Amino acid sequence: MQIGIIGLGRMGANIARRLARGGHDCVVFDRSPDAVALLSGEGMTGVDALESMAGALAAPRIFWVMLPAGDPTEATIQRLVQIAAPGDVVIDGGNTFYKDDIRRAKLLADKGLHYVDVGTSGGVWGLERGYCMMIGGEDETVRRLDPIFDCLAPGRGDVQPTRGRDVADDRAERGYIHTGPAGSGHFVKMVHNGIEYGLMQAYAEGFDVLKTKNSDALPQDERFDLDLRDIAEVWRRGSVVSSWLLDLTAEALVSDPSLEQFSGRVADSGEGRWTIHAAMEQAVPVNVLSAALYARYRSREEHSYADRLLSAMRFGFGGHVEIPQ
C-alpha cells in the first residue's frame, strides 16, 4: 500500500522503514530537511510540505501522523483536513489524549474523511521487534488498513496463544487489535502507559532496597553487598517477575552499575496523568498507578538510585535521554 508518514523522529522514521522493508510505498515528510533526506536516501519518496505529500499520494490517500501529542499533532491534522479529499484516511499514531480523538473523528467525518487512532508501543526497538498496536476507528476503515498494521506488528513469533483461547479474529496474536470506535485505541494505550509507570516504579524501588542493603545504618551482620547485575540476570530466567522491562534493567546495570549517566529526574509524558483522570471519572481506585506518577513528580526535586534506574529503563525502551543535572 501507499502511505504518507508525517514526523520522522525516533518512532516515525522506523515505522516508515519497517513499512518500506515490507514492500509498502512510503512518502515521508518532516520539518527537518535532513530527516527527509535520510529516508529519501533509503529509497522512500521525500517531500517538503504536506501539500506535496497530498499530491504524491494516490486517492484514497492515507496520512499517518507521528508527532508529539498536543499542538504539533493538532495543527497538522487541522491542516490535513483542509488538504485531504473525501475518502482519505488520517491516522494518529502518537500518544494523543483519547477525547481529542473523539472530537477529531467527528470533525473529519463531517468532511467525508476517516480518522483512526493507533496507540503504538514498541519504542526505539520497533523497527526490528515490531510494534504492538491498539487501534480505534470504523471497522471497515481499519480492515482496509490491515496490510499496514500487519506489516508493522511483531507477528506471532514464538509466543504461544494463551491456553484455551479460541477466537476467529487472530489479530491480537499477531500483535495488534481493533479496540472499537475512535478514541478507544489511545484510551487503551493510555492505560497501558499508566501500568508501565507502576511496573517501572516497582522494579526501581525493589532494586533500590537491594542496593542499600549494605548501608552503614544496618548492623554489620545484616549488611549484604549484593550484585544487582546478577540478580537482574537470574530474575530474567524463570522468575515470575521476568519481563522486557527487566531485560532493559539488566542491560543498563551491565553497562553502568552505578547508573551515573542518568539524571534520576524522571519525566512523565502525559499518559500517566490521563490514566489517573480516567480512573477518577470512573471511580476506580488506582493506588499503585497514582503513587508511581507522584514518584515521578518527586524525582524532580531529589534523585535516588531508584530514579536513575527509572531513567535507564526509559532510555532502554524509548531512547528518552535525561541528562544528569
Disulfide bonds with the S-S distance in Angstrom:
none
